[in-house]
Amino acid sequence: MESRSVDQHEAPIYEALQTFRQMRVVPFDVPGHKHGKGNPELTDFLGEKCVTIDVNSMKPLDNLCHPISVIHEAEVLAADAFGAAHAFLMVGGTTSSVQSMILSTCKRGDKIILPRNVHRSVINALVLCGAVPVYVNPEVDHRLGIALGMQREQVKKAIREHPDAVAVLVNNPTYYGICSDLKAIVKMAHDAGMYCLADEAHGTHFYFGVGMPISAMEAGADMAAVSMHKSGGSLTQSSLLLIGPKVNAGHVRQIINLTQTTSGSYLLMSSLDISRRNLALRGREVFAKVVNMAEYAREEINAIGGYYAFGRELVNGNSIFDFDPTKLSVHTRDIGLAGIEVYDLLRDEYDIQIEFGDIGNILAYLSIGDRPQELERLVSALAEIRRRFQRDSSGLLSQEYIDPEVVMSPQEAFYAAKKSIPLADSEGCVCSEFVMCYPPGIPILSPGERITAEILDYIEYAREKGCSMTGPEDPGIRKINVLQ
């Protein structure tokens, strides 16, 4: 990393916007609401302070596509805070960061080694660039029904069998908090002349917490997509893309500019700037409290009986190399309820909104804004749900992850001639679209994968239990697009 003197107390975008607000500039540019005057209902709803800084790029405020002043300074500060060679402020969510990471390293026909339990944004990127996935199918914890991390031997085998692959992608961590041996995988990739990319959508706090799993930049990864709006406290849709010293920052900027808006939101960028400053100055102290809250909640939930709030006891040194202690994942099947059923009960009966429920687990997402009294309320609600709604667990589906049968690349399948047929009649066909529960957004089916009886059973079961199914053209998911 180049040496530079930076002061993490600074927030250049925020400070430039404060100056701009005081100048009372007359706007003959876009946006058309003209500091909120043209849309009083919006101003009333969001507040004058908010809409007056929803402005267009201009000389004093720099330009996200080609930053040379305050945005550039904010990027330098972010890179320093996260230990990266360079950081890019991203306003298209971590989806945009993930896609830019893959599009920067892969082109049509290139192979990329990755686990199948990736977010759909990864496979979307393969649809866009035409790269070919080489899946390292993760081990599954059969009690919890969840996919685990990438085993070192499996990654080694994939690299040996596909020496022409250009990159290895790793989740750091998974949605459930499971981490692979990232440092070892980085070394394997680099020894083979491949890039190592990390999807750190759920790992922002790894850079600031004490006793956390290793972060991508510390492990020597080449690129990392970091979802600042998740555990980092910035506004929804704001993200960072971090790169290591061996990646050409100018090339990555060009890739980002292929798809990212030319009208970057200053609300999103200033939130990244302020949140980075907050984490750099107070992150260690704040995330220590988050870990303590999560550990306390795990103990209390496990004391209820029936539930299993899992944690570091799962670590096995390989497929679960480490565990994110902030993740409050709870297995619900032993009380006779699918995770999505507990999710619905918490929201409908107790006014508690958790991150997601799938067929066997729920995830309560803890971050810098949570307080102990709110956790007490969650624990009490879970105890009451067990008392009121517990039933026999026989007949509940246990498998969350199903190994795919890949027939062709996502891009080939997505753009191939296709037909729409009833889902019930699709067994044996090759899918040309996505089917997933969102959240977490990990596809059950991706373009180019064969539809099996097991997958159809899973989709029907998840729908029956109330999972929010997304992906296909048919919003009712009664029909599916398959190759002709």
BAROMAR-774834 format. One record per residue (C-alpha): x, y, z; residue in three letters. Coordinates in pm, whole numbers, padded with zeros to 5 digits, always signed. Layout:
<rs>
XYZALA
...
</rs>
This chain:
<rs>
+00000+00000+00000MET
+00140+00343-00089GLU
+00240+00549+00214SER
+00029+00856+00276ARG
-00069+01072+00567SER
-00441+01052+00629VAL
-00659+01166+00916ASP
-00956+00938+00983GLN
-01134+01225+01161HIS
-01194+01382+00818GLU
-01505+01325+00604ALA
-01439+01523+00283PRO
-01769+01457+00101ILE
-01974+01535+00412TYR
-01771+01851+00474GLU
-01805+01968+00109ALA
-02183+01916+00125LEU
-02202+02116+00449GLN
-02018+02402+00278THR
-02243+02372-00029PHE
-02556+02388+00189ARG
-02443+02717+00345GLN
-02372+02879+00005MET
-02741+02901-00101ARG
-02650+02830-00464VAL
-02925+02896-00724VAL
-02977+02563-00909PRO
-03011+02568-01288PHE
-02902+02205-01307ASP
-03055+01869-01223VAL
-03219+01718-01018PRO
-03544+01885-01113GLY
-03687+01909-00763HIS
-03443+02204-00713LYS
-03337+02145-00352HIS
-03685+02012-00273GLY
-03885+02322-00375LYS
-04041+02144-00673GLY
-04165+01848-00471ASN
-04300+01966-00134PRO
-04445+01625-00041GLU
-04104+01463-00086LEU
-03939+01743+00113THR
-04193+01701+00390ASP
-04141+01323+00392PHE
-03758+01315+00380LEU
-03684+01652+00538GLY
-03528+01964+00397GLU
-03178+01873+00520LYS
-03192+01557+00312CYS
-03328+01691-00018VAL
-03105+02000-00022THR
-02799+01776-00055ILE
-02956+01553-00322ASP
-02754+01731-00588VAL
-02577+01667-00917ASN
-02201+01635-00968SER
-02034+01976-00994MET
-01679+02105-00961LYS
-01684+02166-00582PRO
-01839+01821-00521LEU
-01629+01614-00765ASP
-01758+01337-00994ASN
-01793+00970-00903LEU
-01699+00852-01255CYS
-01366+01035-01247HIS
-01294+01159-00895PRO
-01012+01410-00849ILE
-01103+01601-00531SER
-01341+01528-00241VAL
-01459+01186-00365ILE
-01099+01088-00434HIS
-01005+01199-00082GLU
-01291+00992+00061ALA
-01165+00690-00133GLU
-00812+00736+00003VAL
-00952+00750+00358LEU
-01164+00437+00298ALA
-00864+00248+00156ALA
-00658+00343+00462ASP
-00935+00244+00706ALA
-00981-00097+00541PHE
-00613-00168+00469GLY
-00665-00170+00091ALA
-00447-00032-00189ALA
-00753+00146-00327HIS
-01124+00177-00242ALA
-01413+00267-00471PHE
-01736+00421-00340LEU
-02022+00223-00493MET
-02381+00346-00521VAL
-02538+00038-00683GLY
-02527-00178-00374GLY
-02288-00464-00310THR
-02442-00628-00618THR
-02257-00361-00818SER
-01935-00423-00623SER
-01953-00801-00676VAL
-02024-00763-01046GLN
-01744-00510-01097SER
-01505-00747-00916MET
-01591-01035-01152ILE
-01609-00822-01468LEU
-01264-00679-01384SER
-01103-01024-01377THR
-01312-01248-01608CYS
-01408-01233-01973LYS
-01613-01460-02197ARG
-01502-01824-02172GLY
-01278-01770-01866ASP
-01326-02014-01579LYS
-01386-01894-01224ILE
-01376-02126-00921ILE
-01648-02053-00665LEU
-01886-02212-00417PRO
-02243-02270-00541ARG
-02397-02099-00235ASN
-02314-01755-00374VAL
-02550-01460-00393HIS
-02734-01424-00723ARG
-02524-01113-00806SER
-02225-01344-00864VAL
-02411-01560-01115ILE
-02565-01246-01271ASN
-02208-01129-01337ALA
-02135-01459-01516LEU
-02445-01401-01731VAL
-02307-01056-01819LEU
-01947-01152-01899CYS
-01982-01513-02018GLY
-01736-01661-01768ALA
-01784-02028-01684VAL
-01834-02135-01321PRO
-01634-02422-01172VAL
-01831-02501-00858TYR
-01672-02624-00539VAL
-01984-02775-00387ASN
-01976-02694-00017PRO
-02007-02949+00259GLU
-02350-02942+00427VAL
-02428-02949+00798ASP
-02712-03202+00792HIS
-02844-03109+01134ARG
-02879-02741+01041LEU
-02934-02803+00670GLY
-02698-02522+00572ILE
-02410-02504+00326ALA
-02071-02453+00489LEU
-01748-02299+00360GLY
-01504-02419+00094MET
-01276-02703+00206GLN
-00907-02649+00130ARG
-00877-02991-00039GLU
-01174-02913-00266GLN
-01028-02579-00372VAL
-00688-02743-00431LYS
-00856-03012-00643LYS
-01051-02752-00848ALA
-00730-02554-00911ILE
-00542-02870-01010ARG
-00821-02981-01249GLU
-00872-02632-01394HIS
-00528-02469-01407PRO
-00659-02229-01674ASP
-00913-02071-01432ALA
-00849-01700-01379VAL
-00994-01647-01031ALA
-01124-01806-00712VAL
-01418-01642-00533LEU
-01491-01693-00162VAL
-01782-01588+00063ASN
-01631-01418+00369ASN
-01854-01499+00559PRO
-02170-01676+00437THR
-02509-01534+00538TYR
-02500-01769+00840TYR
-02154-01651+00954GLY
-01949-01945+00823ILE
-01592-01862+00707CYS
-01357-02062+00486SER
-00978-02067+00535ASP
-00938-01750+00331LEU
-00564-01705+00386LYS
-00490-02059+00261ALA
-00722-02014-00039ILE
-00557-01682-00129VAL
-00216-01854-00126LYS
-00343-02144-00341MET
-00494-01902-00594ALA
-00183-01684-00610HIS
+00050-01984-00641ASP
-00157-02092-00943ALA
-00148-01742-01097GLY
-00516-01674-01020MET
-00688-01380-00855TYR
-00868-01432-00524CYS
-01194-01238-00487LEU
-01401-01210-00168ALA
-01771-01143-00135ASP
-01773-00963+00201GLU
-02132-00845+00185ALA
-02171-00969+00542HIS
-01820-00902+00670GLY
-01772-00523+00698THR
-01708-00556+01072HIS
-01418-00800+01016PHE
-01204-00493+00946TYR
-01274-00329+01280PHE
-01378-00585+01541GLY
-01138-00758+01779VAL
-01120-01139+01761GLY
-01310-01144+01431MET
-01237-01379+01140PRO
-00967-01250+00905ILE
-01072-00984+00653SER
-01007-01021+00280ALA
-00749-00743+00263MET
-00560-00878+00564GLU
-00565-01226+00406ALA
-00408-01087+00088GLY
-00713-01116-00142ALA
-00703-00913-00463ASP
-01052-00767-00444MET
-01334-00753-00191ALA
-01696-00634-00213ALA
-01788-00483+00124VAL
-02150-00406+00210SER
-02117-00097+00426MET
-02494-00059+00451HIS
-02536-00395+00625LYS
-02326-00397+00941SER
-02138-00072+00874GLY
-02423+00175+00919GLY
-02434+00357+00581SER
-02752+00405+00377LEU
-02908+00114+00188THR
-02751+00065-00158GLN
-02411+00208-00059SER
-02107-00019-00073SER
-01730-00031-00114LEU
-01512-00218-00358LEU
-01162-00276-00217LEU
-00859-00381-00419ILE
-00513-00506-00332GLY
-00179-00375-00464PRO
-00158-00609-00765LYS
-00484-00494-00924VAL
-00489-00207-01176ASN
-00716+00059-01021ALA
-00760+00243-01352GLY
-00891-00072-01520HIS
-01132-00138-01233VAL
-01263+00220-01257ARG
-01333+00167-01627GLN
-01520-00156-01550ILE
-01726+00016-01278ILE
-01814+00295-01519ASN
-01955+00045-01770LEU
-02257-00017-01547THR
-02263+00228-01257GLN
-02476+00540-01283THR
-02313+00865-01397THR
-02539+01044-01144SER
-02397+00913-00817GLY
-02618+00994-00518SER
-02454+01230-00271TYR
-02684+01096-00001LEU
-02528+00751-00051LEU
-02171+00879-00091MET
-02186+01104+00216SER
-02329+00813+00416SER
-02027+00602+00315LEU
-01793+00885+00412ASP
-01954+00940+00754ILE
-01986+00566+00826SER
-01622+00501+00735ARG
-01517+00775+00976ARG
-01740+00632+01249ASN
-01599+00279+01204LEU
-01238+00398+01184ALA
-01271+00597+01506LEU
-01513+00382+01707ARG
-01548+00048+01527GLY
-01343-00163+01767ARG
-01541-00048+02069GLU
-01880-00068+01893VAL
-01833-00418+01748PHE
-01706-00550+02082ALA
-02051-00455+02219LYS
-02224-00622+01921VAL
-02032-00947+01984VAL
-02120-00937+02355ASN
-02488-00886+02273MET
-02484-01175+02024ALA
-02311-01409+02272GLU
-02561-01316+02543TYR
-02856-01374+02305ALA
-02717-01712+02198ARG
-02696-01826+02560GLU
-03048-01704+02639GLU
-03205-01858+02327ILE
-03032-02192+02385ASN
-03160-02188+02744ALA
-03520-02171+02615ILE
-03488-02526+02480GLY
-03580-02651+02132GLY
-03395-02375+01951TYR
-03027-02395+01858TYR
-02849-02061+01828ALA
-02523-02183+01682PHE
-02182-02028+01721GLY
-01809-02096+01739ARG
-01859-02450+01868GLU
-01918-02545+01502LEU
-01563-02451+01398VAL
-01378-02754+01257ASN
-01071-02586+01108GLY
-01169-02646+00745ASN
-01523-02621+00602SER
-01604-02408+00909ILE
-01262-02250+00950PHE
-01402-01965+01157ASP
-01736-01818+01262PHE
-01862-01459+01265ASP
-01958-01400+01631PRO
-02201-01119+01543THR
-02431-01352+01346LYS
-02736-01459+01547LEU
-02850-01759+01344SER
-03108-01983+01510VAL
-03212-02334+01403HIS
-03589-02375+01453THR
-03676-02717+01314ARG
-03664-02892+01653ASP
-03966-02691+01774ILE
-04158-02814+01471GLY
-04151-02483+01284LEU
-03973-02384+00964ALA
-03754-02076+00996GLY
-03986-01880+00769ILE
-04280-01965+00998GLU
-04092-01824+01300VAL
-04001-01519+01086TYR
-04370-01460+01007ASP
-04478-01509+01369LEU
-04217-01264+01498LEU
-04336-00998+01253ARG
-04714-01060+01269ASP
-04753-01137+01640GLU
-04466-00945+01801TYR
-04377-00659+01561ASP
-04019-00787+01533ILE
-03861-00779+01188GLN
-03567-01015+01146ILE
-03343-01049+00841GLU
-03476-01375+00703PHE
-03621-01716+00769GLY
-03559-02014+00543ASP
-03683-02368+00583ILE
-03478-02453+00893GLY
-03327-02133+01035ASN
-03377-01767+01110ILE
-03118-01490+01112LEU
-03141-01185+01336ALA
-02890-00936+01195TYR
-02702-00753+01471LEU
-02501-00441+01399SER
-02396-00104+01537ILE
-02755+00017+01586GLY
-02884-00263+01812ASP
-02950-00229+02185ARG
-02968-00492+02463PRO
-03333-00417+02546GLN
-03437-00498+02188GLU
-03256-00830+02210LEU
-03441-00907+02534GLU
-03763-00853+02344ARG
-03653-01095+02070LEU
-03554-01363+02324VAL
-03887-01326+02507SER
-04080-01350+02181ALA
-03895-01668+02079LEU
-03971-01824+02419ALA
-04338-01738+02377GLU
-04349-01870+02020ILE
-04214-02202+02145ARG
-04477-02212+02420ARG
-04768-02114+02191ARG
-04682-02271+01857PHE
-04444-02564+01910GLN
-04546-02882+01730ARG
-04411-03219+01622ASP
-04108-03174+01397SER
-04153-03491+01193SER
-04221-03424+00826GLY
-04021-03100+00815LEU
-03773-03076+00530LEU
-03414-03051+00650SER
-03207-02990+00338GLN
-03136-02624+00254GLU
-02869-02681-00009TYR
-02894-02909-00313ILE
-02591-02979-00533ASP
-02662-02846-00883PRO
-02622-03036-01208GLU
-02462-02778-01436VAL
-02531-02839-01805VAL
-02404-02513-01960MET
-02275-02168-01865SER
-02520-01917-01713PRO
-02478-01680-02011GLN
-02546-01948-02274GLU
-02858-02066-02093ALA
-02989-01717-02014PHE
-02972-01604-02378TYR
-03067-01938-02540ALA
-03401-02004-02713ALA
-03645-02089-02436LYS
-04004-02182-02368LYS
-04232-02136-02068SER
-04377-02456-01922ILE
-04561-02545-01600PRO
-04313-02585-01313LEU
-04471-02921-01229ALA
-04378-03052-01576ASP
-04020-02925-01581SER
-03830-03218-01428GLU
-03528-03306-01644GLY
-03534-02974-01834CYS
-03252-02717-01826VAL
-03351-02395-01649CYS
-03286-02062-01823SER
-03367-01828-01533GLU
-03325-01798-01156PHE
-03540-01932-00873VAL
-03454-01833-00517MET
-03587-01736-00177CYS
-03502-01372-00104TYR
-03346-01304+00138PRO
-03090-01465+00137PRO
-03084-01453-00245GLY
-02885-01774-00298ILE
-03034-01938-00608PRO
-03208-02274-00579ILE
-03184-02285-00959LEU
-02960-02081-01188SER
-02957-02057-01568PRO
-02792-02368-01717GLY
-02882-02608-01435GLU
-03099-02919-01466ARG
-03430-02921-01283ILE
-03461-03230-01063THR
-03742-03383-00857ALA
-03556-03286-00538GLU
-03541-02921-00647ILE
-03911-02918-00739LEU
-03999-03065-00397ASP
-03789-02798-00228TYR
-03953-02512-00424ILE
-04303-02641-00346GLU
-04220-02690+00023TYR
-04059-02345+00057ALA
-04361-02183-00110ARG
-04604-02372+00116GLU
-04417-02253+00424LYS
-04433-01891+00306GLY
-04083-01822+00171CYS
-04067-01519-00056SER
-03981-01677-00392MET
-03829-01457-00663THR
-03644-01483-00993GLY
-03867-01622-01269PRO
-04057-01416-01525GLU
-04381-01566-01392ASP
-04440-01383-01062PRO
-04659-01667-00934GLY
-04377-01919-01004ILE
-04626-02163-01153ARG
-04437-02160-01484LYS
-04066-02162-01556ILE
-03850-02081-01858ASN
-03651-02379-01985VAL
-03433-02439-02289LEU
-03617-02547-02601GLN
</rs>
